[in-house]
Amino acid sequence: MLDLALEETLDQLDPLRHLREDAGSDEDGAARIVPVQPPSIRNQTIELSFDTSPAVQPDTDVPARTSIKLAVDASPGCGGIAWPAGEVLSSYIARKGSLEGKTVLELGSGTGLVGLVAGHLGARVWITDQAPLLDIMKRNVALNNLDGRVTVAEFNWGEPTPAGIPKPDLILAADCVYFEPAFPLLVQTLTDLVTDPSTEVLFCYKKRRKADKRFFTLLKKSFSWDDVADDPQREVYSRDAISLLRLLRK
């Protein structure tokens, strides 16, 4: 746990440091930093919209739009901003339509984007992450008037499921594969949560580093997976090395 604590401290000092790994090297063999990053995101509010299945509004053939107001802030870590895989997963569940009556758990929620979309679709949702990100998630629940439908909870991977979180029908995880010391902890949490084959797991990630393969090597001990084939946007986001998977417990 000492190494993990150190990694978390380093992440707070430099939220984008993992994205600089495997970026190649300069002529002297030193690690090459990725191209200049955009200005730091601090205490901003953005709005993201996703097409929603007409089944959510059956009186019209025109897709509705699910709009989410999102407070973003990189100061508590890289989870405090919106990442591409989160937008891909949000877009997919919005197009699939109503989640009325479903219990949904999002892991590594960061800003809470994916879980907030699930809440708009009618689910009872728990969005979870580590303590530094709880405040921004609470702000985003309030910004979207989802206090009665979306609950914020601390959930440290590898630890027992927090009291009060019920057995989920659907588990959502986006952009959770980036912090190598946490790979076995995330696999342990997924294994603990998915004890019933009826539990659906949608897992979206962007391939960034060779180390990502280690996560899937660990994952395949307990899970198999398939690409989500019914997403019309799949060809678009796959060009950006993003994959949307459905995990199946062995």
CYANA upper distance limits for C-alpha pairs under 8 A (distance plus 0.5 A):
  1 MET  CA      5 ALA  CA      6.65
  2 LEU  CA      6 LEU  CA      6.79
  3 ASP  CA      7 GLU  CA      6.67
  3 ASP  CA    181 PRO  CA      8.49
  4 LEU  CA      8 GLU  CA      6.70
  4 LEU  CA    181 PRO  CA      6.82
  4 LEU  CA    182 ALA  CA      8.13
  5 ALA  CA      9 THR  CA      6.79
  6 LEU  CA     10 LEU  CA      6.75
  7 GLU  CA     11 ASP  CA      6.62
  7 GLU  CA    181 PRO  CA      8.44
  8 GLU  CA     12 GLN  CA      6.84
  9 THR  CA     13 LEU  CA      7.02
 10 LEU  CA     14 ASP  CA      6.64
 10 LEU  CA     15 PRO  CA      8.36
 11 ASP  CA     15 PRO  CA      5.25
 11 ASP  CA     16 LEU  CA      7.93
 11 ASP  CA     17 ARG  CA      7.40
 11 ASP  CA     77 GLY  CA      6.91
 11 ASP  CA     78 CYS  CA      8.27
 12 GLN  CA     75 SER  CA      7.84
 12 GLN  CA     76 PRO  CA      6.84
 12 GLN  CA     77 GLY  CA      5.69
 14 ASP  CA     77 GLY  CA      8.27
 15 PRO  CA     74 ALA  CA      7.74
 15 PRO  CA     77 GLY  CA      5.55
 15 PRO  CA     78 CYS  CA      5.24
 16 LEU  CA     20 ARG  CA      7.58
 16 LEU  CA     78 CYS  CA      7.06
 17 ARG  CA     21 GLU  CA      7.80
 18 HIS  CA    178 TYR  CA      7.31
 18 HIS  CA    179 PHE  CA      7.64
 19 LEU  CA     23 ALA  CA      8.42
 19 LEU  CA     34 VAL  CA      8.06
 19 LEU  CA    208 ARG  CA      7.61
 19 LEU  CA    209 ARG  CA      8.45
 20 ARG  CA     32 ARG  CA      8.01
 20 ARG  CA     33 ILE  CA      5.94
 20 ARG  CA     34 VAL  CA      6.09
 21 GLU  CA     31 ALA  CA      8.16
 21 GLU  CA     33 ILE  CA      8.46
 21 GLU  CA    209 ARG  CA      7.49
 22 ASP  CA     31 ALA  CA      8.26
 22 ASP  CA    209 ARG  CA      6.62
 22 ASP  CA    210 LYS  CA      7.86
 23 ALA  CA     31 ALA  CA      7.52
 23 ALA  CA     32 ARG  CA      6.32
 23 ALA  CA     33 ILE  CA      6.94
 23 ALA  CA     34 VAL  CA      6.62
 24 GLY  CA     31 ALA  CA      6.66
 24 GLY  CA     32 ARG  CA      6.04
 25 SER  CA     29 GLY  CA      5.67
 25 SER  CA     30 ALA  CA      5.73
 25 SER  CA     31 ALA  CA      5.03
 25 SER  CA     32 ARG  CA      5.05
 26 ASP  CA     30 ALA  CA      6.17
 26 ASP  CA     31 ALA  CA      7.13
 26 ASP  CA     32 ARG  CA      6.19
 40 SER  CA     74 ALA  CA      7.40
 41 ILE  CA     72 VAL  CA      7.47
 41 ILE  CA     73 ASP  CA      5.95
 41 ILE  CA     74 ALA  CA      5.95
 41 ILE  CA     75 SER  CA      8.31
 41 ILE  CA     81 ILE  CA      8.08
 42 ARG  CA     72 VAL  CA      7.39
 42 ARG  CA     73 ASP  CA      4.95
 42 ARG  CA     74 ALA  CA      6.42
 42 ARG  CA     75 SER  CA      7.06
 43 ASN  CA     71 ALA  CA      7.23
 43 ASN  CA     72 VAL  CA      6.39
 43 ASN  CA     73 ASP  CA      5.32
 44 GLN  CA     71 ALA  CA      6.24
 44 GLN  CA     72 VAL  CA      5.85
 44 GLN  CA     73 ASP  CA      6.95
 45 THR  CA     69 LYS  CA      7.39
 45 THR  CA     70 LEU  CA      5.97
 45 THR  CA     71 ALA  CA      4.86
 45 THR  CA     72 VAL  CA      6.46
 46 ILE  CA     69 LYS  CA      6.39
 46 ILE  CA     70 LEU  CA      5.72
 46 ILE  CA     71 ALA  CA      6.96
 46 ILE  CA     72 VAL  CA      7.84
 47 GLU  CA     67 SER  CA      7.25
 47 GLU  CA     68 ILE  CA      6.04
 47 GLU  CA     69 LYS  CA      4.97
 47 GLU  CA     70 LEU  CA      6.37
 48 LEU  CA     67 SER  CA      6.14
 48 LEU  CA     68 ILE  CA      5.80
 48 LEU  CA     69 LYS  CA      7.15
 48 LEU  CA     70 LEU  CA      8.08
 49 SER  CA     65 ARG  CA      6.56
 49 SER  CA     66 THR  CA      5.90
 49 SER  CA     67 SER  CA      4.67
 49 SER  CA     68 ILE  CA      6.76
 50 PHE  CA     65 ARG  CA      5.88
 50 PHE  CA     66 THR  CA      5.64
 50 PHE  CA     67 SER  CA      6.97
 50 PHE  CA     90 SER  CA      7.90
 50 PHE  CA     91 SER  CA      5.94
 50 PHE  CA     94 ALA  CA      6.91
 50 PHE  CA     95 ARG  CA      8.29
 51 ASP  CA     63 PRO  CA      6.39
 51 ASP  CA     64 ALA  CA      6.32
 51 ASP  CA     65 ARG  CA      5.16
 51 ASP  CA     66 THR  CA      6.83
 51 ASP  CA     91 SER  CA      7.47
 51 ASP  CA     94 ALA  CA      6.80
 51 ASP  CA     95 ARG  CA      6.46
 52 THR  CA     56 VAL  CA      7.53
 52 THR  CA     63 PRO  CA      5.97
 52 THR  CA     64 ALA  CA      5.52
 52 THR  CA     65 ARG  CA      5.92
 52 THR  CA     66 THR  CA      6.65
 52 THR  CA     94 ALA  CA      5.24
 52 THR  CA     95 ARG  CA      5.17
 52 THR  CA     96 LYS  CA      7.81
 52 THR  CA     97 GLY  CA      6.54
 53 SER  CA     57 GLN  CA      8.18
 53 SER  CA     63 PRO  CA      6.13
 53 SER  CA     64 ALA  CA      7.38
 53 SER  CA     94 ALA  CA      7.12
 53 SER  CA     95 ARG  CA      5.22
 53 SER  CA     96 LYS  CA      6.43
 53 SER  CA     97 GLY  CA      5.23
 53 SER  CA     98 SER  CA      8.36
 54 PRO  CA     58 PRO  CA      6.05
 54 PRO  CA     59 ASP  CA      8.39
 54 PRO  CA     60 THR  CA      6.87
 54 PRO  CA     61 ASP  CA      6.31
 54 PRO  CA     62 VAL  CA      6.90
 54 PRO  CA     63 PRO  CA      5.58
 54 PRO  CA     64 ALA  CA      7.06
 54 PRO  CA     97 GLY  CA      7.93
 55 ALA  CA     97 GLY  CA      6.58
 55 ALA  CA     98 SER  CA      7.47
 56 VAL  CA     64 ALA  CA      8.49
 56 VAL  CA     97 GLY  CA      6.19
 56 VAL  CA     98 SER  CA      5.95
 56 VAL  CA    121 LEU  CA      8.01
 57 GLN  CA     64 ALA  CA      7.76
 66 THR  CA     94 ALA  CA      7.67
 66 THR  CA    117 VAL  CA      7.62
 66 THR  CA    120 HIS  CA      7.69
 68 ILE  CA    113 LEU  CA      8.00
 68 ILE  CA    116 LEU  CA      7.83
 68 ILE  CA    117 VAL  CA      7.63
 68 ILE  CA    144 ASN  CA      7.08
 69 LYS  CA    140 ASN  CA      7.51
 69 LYS  CA    143 LEU  CA      6.77
 69 LYS  CA    144 ASN  CA      6.75
 70 LEU  CA    111 THR  CA      7.73
 70 LEU  CA    113 LEU  CA      7.79
 70 LEU  CA    140 ASN  CA      6.21
 70 LEU  CA    143 LEU  CA      7.92
 71 ALA  CA    111 THR  CA      7.78
 71 ALA  CA    136 ILE  CA      7.26
 71 ALA  CA    139 ARG  CA      7.52
 71 ALA  CA    140 ASN  CA      6.53
 72 VAL  CA     80 GLY  CA      6.04
 72 VAL  CA     81 ILE  CA      5.35
 72 VAL  CA     82 ALA  CA      7.62
 72 VAL  CA    111 THR  CA      7.32
 72 VAL  CA    136 ILE  CA      7.99
 73 ASP  CA     80 GLY  CA      5.50
 73 ASP  CA     81 ILE  CA      6.34
 73 ASP  CA    136 ILE  CA      8.33
 74 ALA  CA     78 CYS  CA      6.02
 74 ALA  CA     79 GLY  CA      7.69
 74 ALA  CA     80 GLY  CA      5.46
 74 ALA  CA     81 ILE  CA      6.41
 75 SER  CA     80 GLY  CA      7.84
 76 PRO  CA     80 GLY  CA      6.87
 76 PRO  CA    132 PRO  CA      6.27
 76 PRO  CA    133 LEU  CA      6.93
 77 GLY  CA    132 PRO  CA      8.44
 77 GLY  CA    133 LEU  CA      8.44
 79 GLY  CA    108 GLY  CA      8.37
 79 GLY  CA    109 SER  CA      8.05
 79 GLY  CA    110 GLY  CA      4.75
 79 GLY  CA    111 THR  CA      7.09
 79 GLY  CA    133 LEU  CA      7.76
 80 GLY  CA    110 GLY  CA      5.87
 80 GLY  CA    111 THR  CA      5.85
 80 GLY  CA    133 LEU  CA      7.23
 80 GLY  CA    136 ILE  CA      7.67
 81 ILE  CA    110 GLY  CA      7.73
 81 ILE  CA    111 THR  CA      6.87
 82 ALA  CA     86 GLY  CA      7.38
 82 ALA  CA     87 GLU  CA      7.97
 82 ALA  CA    111 THR  CA      7.46
 82 ALA  CA    113 LEU  CA      8.02
 83 TRP  CA     87 GLU  CA      7.20
 83 TRP  CA    175 ASP  CA      7.53
 84 PRO  CA     88 VAL  CA      6.80
 84 PRO  CA    175 ASP  CA      8.38
 84 PRO  CA    206 LYS  CA      8.13
 85 ALA  CA     89 LEU  CA      6.67
 85 ALA  CA    174 ALA  CA      6.05
 85 ALA  CA    175 ASP  CA      6.11
 85 ALA  CA    204 CYS  CA      6.09
 85 ALA  CA    205 TYR  CA      5.89
 85 ALA  CA    206 LYS  CA      6.67
 85 ALA  CA    242 ILE  CA      7.02
 85 ALA  CA    243 SER  CA      8.48
 86 GLY  CA     90 SER  CA      6.53
 86 GLY  CA    113 LEU  CA      7.45
 86 GLY  CA    114 VAL  CA      6.66
 86 GLY  CA    174 ALA  CA      5.55
 86 GLY  CA    175 ASP  CA      6.96
 86 GLY  CA    204 CYS  CA      7.76
 87 GLU  CA     91 SER  CA      6.50
 87 GLU  CA    113 LEU  CA      8.32
 87 GLU  CA    114 VAL  CA      7.94
 88 VAL  CA     92 TYR  CA      6.75
 88 VAL  CA    204 CYS  CA      8.07
 88 VAL  CA    237 TYR  CA      8.05
 88 VAL  CA    244 LEU  CA      8.43
 89 LEU  CA     93 ILE  CA      6.84
 89 LEU  CA    114 VAL  CA      7.30
 89 LEU  CA    174 ALA  CA      7.39
 89 LEU  CA    202 LEU  CA      8.44
 89 LEU  CA    203 PHE  CA      8.49
 89 LEU  CA    204 CYS  CA      6.82
 89 LEU  CA    244 LEU  CA      7.72
 90 SER  CA     94 ALA  CA      6.61
 90 SER  CA    113 LEU  CA      7.82
 90 SER  CA    114 VAL  CA      5.52
 90 SER  CA    117 VAL  CA      6.76
 90 SER  CA    118 ALA  CA      8.41
 91 SER  CA     95 ARG  CA      6.76
 92 TYR  CA     96 LYS  CA      6.82
 92 TYR  CA    231 ASP  CA      7.16
 93 ILE  CA     97 GLY  CA      7.03
 93 ILE  CA    117 VAL  CA      8.34
 93 ILE  CA    118 ALA  CA      7.76
 94 ALA  CA     98 SER  CA      8.40
 94 ALA  CA    117 VAL  CA      7.47
 94 ALA  CA    118 ALA  CA      8.14
 94 ALA  CA    121 LEU  CA      7.70
 97 GLY  CA    121 LEU  CA      7.21
 98 SER  CA    121 LEU  CA      5.47
 98 SER  CA    122 GLY  CA      6.72
 98 SER  CA    123 ALA  CA      8.47
 99 LEU  CA    118 ALA  CA      7.32
 99 LEU  CA    121 LEU  CA      5.76
 99 LEU  CA    122 GLY  CA      5.59
 99 LEU  CA    123 ALA  CA      5.44
100 GLU  CA    121 LEU  CA      7.12
100 GLU  CA    122 GLY  CA      4.71
100 GLU  CA    123 ALA  CA      5.53
100 GLU  CA    124 ARG  CA      8.46
101 GLY  CA    122 GLY  CA      7.49
101 GLY  CA    123 ALA  CA      6.39
101 GLY  CA    124 ARG  CA      7.72
102 LYS  CA    122 GLY  CA      8.23
102 LYS  CA    123 ALA  CA      5.47
102 LYS  CA    124 ARG  CA      6.75
102 LYS  CA    168 PRO  CA      8.33
102 LYS  CA    169 ASP  CA      6.55
102 LYS  CA    170 LEU  CA      7.86
103 THR  CA    123 ALA  CA      6.38
103 THR  CA    124 ARG  CA      5.46
103 THR  CA    125 VAL  CA      6.48
103 THR  CA    166 PRO  CA      8.26
103 THR  CA    167 LYS  CA      8.05
103 THR  CA    168 PRO  CA      5.50
103 THR  CA    169 ASP  CA      5.76
103 THR  CA    170 LEU  CA      7.03
104 VAL  CA    115 GLY  CA      8.16
104 VAL  CA    118 ALA  CA      8.02
104 VAL  CA    123 ALA  CA      6.94
104 VAL  CA    124 ARG  CA      6.61
104 VAL  CA    125 VAL  CA      5.19
104 VAL  CA    126 TRP  CA      6.81
104 VAL  CA    168 PRO  CA      5.80
104 VAL  CA    169 ASP  CA      6.52
104 VAL  CA    170 LEU  CA      5.36
104 VAL  CA    171 ILE  CA      6.35
104 VAL  CA    172 LEU  CA      7.94
105 LEU  CA    115 GLY  CA      8.02
105 LEU  CA    125 VAL  CA      6.33
105 LEU  CA    126 TRP  CA      5.39
105 LEU  CA    127 ILE  CA      6.63
105 LEU  CA    128 THR  CA      8.13
105 LEU  CA    168 PRO  CA      6.43
105 LEU  CA    170 LEU  CA      6.92
105 LEU  CA    171 ILE  CA      5.41
105 LEU  CA    172 LEU  CA      6.75
106 GLU  CA    114 VAL  CA      7.92
106 GLU  CA    115 GLY  CA      6.42
106 GLU  CA    125 VAL  CA      8.14
106 GLU  CA    126 TRP  CA      6.79
106 GLU  CA    127 ILE  CA      5.45
106 GLU  CA    128 THR  CA      6.59
106 GLU  CA    171 ILE  CA      6.22
106 GLU  CA    172 LEU  CA      5.09
106 GLU  CA    173 ALA  CA      6.30
107 LEU  CA    127 ILE  CA      7.25
107 LEU  CA    128 THR  CA      5.98
107 LEU  CA    129 ASP  CA      7.00
107 LEU  CA    155 PHE  CA      8.37
107 LEU  CA    171 ILE  CA      7.91
107 LEU  CA    172 LEU  CA      6.82
107 LEU  CA    173 ALA  CA      5.72
107 LEU  CA    174 ALA  CA      8.35
107 LEU  CA    176 CYS  CA      8.46
108 GLY  CA    127 ILE  CA      8.43
108 GLY  CA    128 THR  CA      6.45
108 GLY  CA    129 ASP  CA      5.28
108 GLY  CA    130 GLN  CA      8.25
108 GLY  CA    173 ALA  CA      7.07
108 GLY  CA    174 ALA  CA      7.86
108 GLY  CA    175 ASP  CA      8.40
108 GLY  CA    176 CYS  CA      6.66
109 SER  CA    113 LEU  CA      7.60
109 SER  CA    114 VAL  CA      7.79
109 SER  CA    115 GLY  CA      7.79
109 SER  CA    127 ILE  CA      6.25
109 SER  CA    128 THR  CA      5.97
109 SER  CA    129 ASP  CA      6.15
109 SER  CA    173 ALA  CA      7.91
109 SER  CA    174 ALA  CA      8.15
110 GLY  CA    128 THR  CA      8.30
110 GLY  CA    129 ASP  CA      6.85
110 GLY  CA    133 LEU  CA      6.63
110 GLY  CA    136 ILE  CA      8.50
110 GLY  CA    137 MET  CA      7.53
111 THR  CA    133 LEU  CA      7.83
111 THR  CA    136 ILE  CA      6.62
111 THR  CA    137 MET  CA      5.67
111 THR  CA    140 ASN  CA      7.59
112 GLY  CA    116 LEU  CA      6.46
112 GLY  CA    127 ILE  CA      6.52
112 GLY  CA    128 THR  CA      8.34
112 GLY  CA    137 MET  CA      5.99
112 GLY  CA    140 ASN  CA      7.64
112 GLY  CA    141 VAL  CA      8.46
113 LEU  CA    117 VAL  CA      6.91
114 VAL  CA    118 ALA  CA      6.90
114 VAL  CA    172 LEU  CA      8.07
114 VAL  CA    174 ALA  CA      8.44
115 GLY  CA    119 GLY  CA      6.67
115 GLY  CA    125 VAL  CA      6.85
115 GLY  CA    126 TRP  CA      7.73
115 GLY  CA    127 ILE  CA      6.34
115 GLY  CA    150 VAL  CA      8.07
115 GLY  CA    172 LEU  CA      8.22
116 LEU  CA    120 HIS  CA      6.81
116 LEU  CA    125 VAL  CA      8.40
116 LEU  CA    141 VAL  CA      7.58
116 LEU  CA    144 ASN  CA      8.35
116 LEU  CA    146 LEU  CA      8.15
116 LEU  CA    150 VAL  CA      7.54
117 VAL  CA    121 LEU  CA      6.86
118 ALA  CA    122 GLY  CA      7.15
118 ALA  CA    123 ALA  CA      6.22
118 ALA  CA    125 VAL  CA      7.51
119 GLY  CA    123 ALA  CA      5.48
119 GLY  CA    124 ARG  CA      6.80
119 GLY  CA    125 VAL  CA      6.52
119 GLY  CA    146 LEU  CA      7.48
119 GLY  CA    149 ARG  CA      6.61
119 GLY  CA    150 VAL  CA      6.62
120 HIS  CA    146 LEU  CA      8.27
123 ALA  CA    149 ARG  CA      7.75
124 ARG  CA    149 ARG  CA      5.76
124 ARG  CA    150 VAL  CA      6.74
125 VAL  CA    149 ARG  CA      6.78
125 VAL  CA    150 VAL  CA      5.20
125 VAL  CA    151 THR  CA      6.70
126 TRP  CA    150 VAL  CA      6.25
126 TRP  CA    151 THR  CA      5.27
126 TRP  CA    152 VAL  CA      6.38
126 TRP  CA    153 ALA  CA      7.32
126 TRP  CA    165 ILE  CA      7.62
127 ILE  CA    137 MET  CA      8.28
127 ILE  CA    150 VAL  CA      7.53
127 ILE  CA    151 THR  CA      6.70
127 ILE  CA    152 VAL  CA      5.60
127 ILE  CA    153 ALA  CA      6.82
128 THR  CA    134 LEU  CA      8.27
128 THR  CA    152 VAL  CA      6.43
128 THR  CA    153 ALA  CA      5.43
128 THR  CA    154 GLU  CA      5.91
128 THR  CA    155 PHE  CA      6.04
129 ASP  CA    133 LEU  CA      6.93
129 ASP  CA    134 LEU  CA      7.35
129 ASP  CA    153 ALA  CA      7.51
129 ASP  CA    154 GLU  CA      5.81
129 ASP  CA    155 PHE  CA      5.80
129 ASP  CA    156 ASN  CA      7.18
130 GLN  CA    134 LEU  CA      7.41
130 GLN  CA    154 GLU  CA      5.90
130 GLN  CA    155 PHE  CA      6.46
130 GLN  CA    156 ASN  CA      6.29
131 ALA  CA    154 GLU  CA      6.39
133 LEU  CA    137 MET  CA      6.95
134 LEU  CA    138 LYS  CA      6.69
134 LEU  CA    152 VAL  CA      7.30
134 LEU  CA    153 ALA  CA      7.72
134 LEU  CA    154 GLU  CA      7.47
135 ASP  CA    139 ARG  CA      6.73
136 ILE  CA    140 ASN  CA      6.78
137 MET  CA    141 VAL  CA      6.74
137 MET  CA    152 VAL  CA      7.22
138 LYS  CA    142 ALA  CA      6.84
138 LYS  CA    152 VAL  CA      6.92
139 ARG  CA    143 LEU  CA      6.60
140 ASN  CA    144 ASN  CA      6.78
141 VAL  CA    145 ASN  CA      6.74
141 VAL  CA    146 LEU  CA      5.79
141 VAL  CA    147 ASP  CA      6.41
141 VAL  CA    150 VAL  CA      7.23
142 ALA  CA    146 LEU  CA      6.75
142 ALA  CA    147 ASP  CA      6.62
146 LEU  CA    150 VAL  CA      6.17
147 ASP  CA    151 THR  CA      7.51
153 ALA  CA    162 PRO  CA      8.44
154 GLU  CA    162 PRO  CA      8.10
155 PHE  CA    159 GLU  CA      8.11
155 PHE  CA    161 THR  CA      7.55
155 PHE  CA    162 PRO  CA      7.00
157 TRP  CA    182 ALA  CA      8.12
157 TRP  CA    185 LEU  CA      5.60
157 TRP  CA    186 LEU  CA      5.84
157 TRP  CA    188 GLN  CA      7.89
157 TRP  CA    189 THR  CA      6.08
158 GLY  CA    184 PRO  CA      8.23
158 GLY  CA    185 LEU  CA      4.78
158 GLY  CA    186 LEU  CA      6.88
158 GLY  CA    187 VAL  CA      8.44
158 GLY  CA    188 GLN  CA      6.00
158 GLY  CA    189 THR  CA      5.79
159 GLU  CA    189 THR  CA      7.74
160 PRO  CA    189 THR  CA      8.33
161 THR  CA    165 ILE  CA      7.63
161 THR  CA    189 THR  CA      8.40
161 THR  CA    193 LEU  CA      8.22
167 LYS  CA    193 LEU  CA      8.13
168 PRO  CA    199 THR  CA      7.39
169 ASP  CA    198 SER  CA      7.82
169 ASP  CA    199 THR  CA      5.53
169 ASP  CA    200 GLU  CA      6.79
170 LEU  CA    199 THR  CA      6.31
170 LEU  CA    200 GLU  CA      5.26
170 LEU  CA    201 VAL  CA      6.33
170 LEU  CA    202 LEU  CA      8.19
171 ILE  CA    199 THR  CA      7.97
171 ILE  CA    200 GLU  CA      6.70
171 ILE  CA    201 VAL  CA      5.20
171 ILE  CA    202 LEU  CA      6.82
172 LEU  CA    201 VAL  CA      6.53
172 LEU  CA    202 LEU  CA      5.64
172 LEU  CA    203 PHE  CA      6.66
173 ALA  CA    201 VAL  CA      8.40
173 ALA  CA    202 LEU  CA      6.93
173 ALA  CA    203 PHE  CA      5.41
173 ALA  CA    204 CYS  CA      6.80
174 ALA  CA    203 PHE  CA      6.40
174 ALA  CA    204 CYS  CA      5.15
174 ALA  CA    205 TYR  CA      6.22
175 ASP  CA    204 CYS  CA      6.87
175 ASP  CA    205 TYR  CA      5.30
175 ASP  CA    206 LYS  CA      7.14
176 CYS  CA    205 TYR  CA      7.37
177 VAL  CA    183 PHE  CA      7.72
177 VAL  CA    205 TYR  CA      7.01
177 VAL  CA    206 LYS  CA      8.38
177 VAL  CA    212 ASP  CA      7.14
177 VAL  CA    215 PHE  CA      7.86
178 TYR  CA    208 ARG  CA      8.35
178 TYR  CA    212 ASP  CA      7.76
179 PHE  CA    183 PHE  CA      7.40
180 GLU  CA    211 ALA  CA      7.61
180 GLU  CA    212 ASP  CA      8.16
180 GLU  CA    215 PHE  CA      8.22
181 PRO  CA    185 LEU  CA      8.50
182 ALA  CA    186 LEU  CA      6.68
183 PHE  CA    187 VAL  CA      6.84
183 PHE  CA    214 ARG  CA      8.36
183 PHE  CA    215 PHE  CA      5.97
183 PHE  CA    218 LEU  CA      8.29
184 PRO  CA    188 GLN  CA      6.57
184 PRO  CA    215 PHE  CA      7.87
184 PRO  CA    218 LEU  CA      7.34
185 LEU  CA    189 THR  CA      6.75
186 LEU  CA    190 LEU  CA      6.71
187 VAL  CA    191 THR  CA      6.58
187 VAL  CA    215 PHE  CA      8.43
187 VAL  CA    218 LEU  CA      7.48
187 VAL  CA    219 LEU  CA      6.33
188 GLN  CA    192 ASP  CA      6.63
189 THR  CA    193 LEU  CA      6.63
190 LEU  CA    194 VAL  CA      6.54
191 THR  CA    195 THR  CA      7.73
191 THR  CA    222 SER  CA      7.24
191 THR  CA    249 ARG  CA      8.37
194 VAL  CA    199 THR  CA      6.79
194 VAL  CA    249 ARG  CA      7.33
195 THR  CA    199 THR  CA      8.31
195 THR  CA    249 ARG  CA      8.21
197 PRO  CA    248 LEU  CA      7.85
197 PRO  CA    249 ARG  CA      7.00
200 GLU  CA    246 ARG  CA      7.91
200 GLU  CA    247 LEU  CA      7.89
200 GLU  CA    248 LEU  CA      8.24
201 VAL  CA    246 ARG  CA      6.15
201 VAL  CA    247 LEU  CA      5.82
201 VAL  CA    248 LEU  CA      7.87
202 LEU  CA    244 LEU  CA      7.59
202 LEU  CA    245 LEU  CA      6.33
202 LEU  CA    246 ARG  CA      5.32
202 LEU  CA    247 LEU  CA      7.01
203 PHE  CA    244 LEU  CA      6.36
203 PHE  CA    245 LEU  CA      5.58
203 PHE  CA    246 ARG  CA      6.68
203 PHE  CA    247 LEU  CA      7.51
204 CYS  CA    242 ILE  CA      7.65
204 CYS  CA    243 SER  CA      6.16
204 CYS  CA    244 LEU  CA      4.85
204 CYS  CA    245 LEU  CA      6.55
205 TYR  CA    242 ILE  CA      6.15
205 TYR  CA    243 SER  CA      6.15
205 TYR  CA    244 LEU  CA      7.27
206 LYS  CA    240 ASP  CA      8.12
206 LYS  CA    241 ALA  CA      6.07
206 LYS  CA    242 ILE  CA      4.71
206 LYS  CA    243 SER  CA      6.89
207 LYS  CA    212 ASP  CA      7.39
207 LYS  CA    241 ALA  CA      6.00
207 LYS  CA    242 ILE  CA      6.84
207 LYS  CA    243 SER  CA      8.42
208 ARG  CA    212 ASP  CA      7.81
208 ARG  CA    241 ALA  CA      8.42
211 ALA  CA    215 PHE  CA      7.99
212 ASP  CA    216 PHE  CA      7.51
213 LYS  CA    217 THR  CA      6.71
214 ARG  CA    218 LEU  CA      6.81
215 PHE  CA    219 LEU  CA      6.59
216 PHE  CA    220 LYS  CA      6.50
217 THR  CA    221 LYS  CA      7.84
219 LEU  CA    223 PHE  CA      6.33
219 LEU  CA    224 SER  CA      8.36
220 LYS  CA    224 SER  CA      6.28
222 SER  CA    249 ARG  CA      6.52
222 SER  CA    250 LYS  CA      6.01
223 PHE  CA    247 LEU  CA      6.81
223 PHE  CA    248 LEU  CA      5.86
223 PHE  CA    249 ARG  CA      4.98
223 PHE  CA    250 LYS  CA      5.67
224 SER  CA    247 LEU  CA      6.43
224 SER  CA    248 LEU  CA      5.65
224 SER  CA    249 ARG  CA      6.93
224 SER  CA    250 LYS  CA      7.06
225 TRP  CA    245 LEU  CA      6.78
225 TRP  CA    246 ARG  CA      6.00
225 TRP  CA    247 LEU  CA      4.88
225 TRP  CA    248 LEU  CA      6.10
226 ASP  CA    245 LEU  CA      6.03
226 ASP  CA    246 ARG  CA      5.95
226 ASP  CA    247 LEU  CA      7.26
227 ASP  CA    243 SER  CA      7.64
227 ASP  CA    244 LEU  CA      6.40
227 ASP  CA    245 LEU  CA      4.99
227 ASP  CA    246 ARG  CA      6.78
228 VAL  CA    244 LEU  CA      6.27
228 VAL  CA    245 LEU  CA      5.82
228 VAL  CA    246 ARG  CA      6.54
229 ALA  CA    234 ARG  CA      8.10
233 GLN  CA    237 TYR  CA      7.05
234 ARG  CA    238 SER  CA      6.42
234 ARG  CA    244 LEU  CA      8.48
235 GLU  CA    239 ARG  CA      7.21
236 VAL  CA    240 ASP  CA      8.15
237 TYR  CA    241 ALA  CA      7.43
237 TYR  CA    242 ILE  CA      6.13
237 TYR  CA    243 SER  CA      8.07
238 SER  CA    242 ILE  CA      5.46
238 SER  CA    243 SER  CA      6.64
